[in-house]
Amino acid sequence: MDKASFSDYVVSMPAADERLLAELADCHAAYPAASAVSFLYVRMLKQLRPEQYEQEKKKLLLSIANRPVLQQTLLTVPAVEELPAVEVEQPTAAVASAAADEEHELLDELIDKFGTNAPKIKTVPDKPEATVNYGKDSCVENPELISETLALIFAQQGYYGKAIKIYKKLCLQNPEKSCYFAAQIDKLKEERNNNNKTE
């Protein structure tokens, strides 16, 4: 069974027979991951060979992605021969154009309504609590945050006590540079003393 005949089969849905079952079995063997082929094969197998269907059911259902739909189809769809023939009347051009005109009128009405009453999104912003001071947390110094650069910045700003504390902590963290830090501490103490004398 090739693509064209498979498509024709799906569209026309002929009555189940052994020849079609054999062709679907070949298609299923050639394309085991094709869910549509598996679906039709399982459906026809249940109609023609229920015993074989029961034996192979677990293996066959693995290749069908939407098993609940298959189960519903197998339970509710009668055999193809039992379905009554239904004639479908084609709508006339006048009926089709009238429906299209009604649809256009409805769309025009909706567009006009939207233009006159533009929708507005109303949001209520979250009100912060009046008692919470958010700036307070940003002013608190982190005692674990120390670096030589921070000590230099404090010294340049005139906070000699803070700079000296940081250099003392750096001495403990980096004993190999303790001589350098001790010299920086002495230098800062001298600057602090000089600034105190000038004031």
Secondary structure, DSSP 8 states (H G I E B T S, - for coil): --HHHHHHHHHH-----HHHHHHHHHHHHH-TT-HHHHHHHHHHHHHH-HHHHHHHHHHHHTT-S-HHHHHHHHHH---GGGS---------HHHHHHHHHHHHHHHHHHHHHHHHS------------TT--HHHHHHS--TT---HHHHHHHHHHT-HHHHHHHHHHHHHH-GGGHHHHHHHHHHHHHHHHHHHHH-
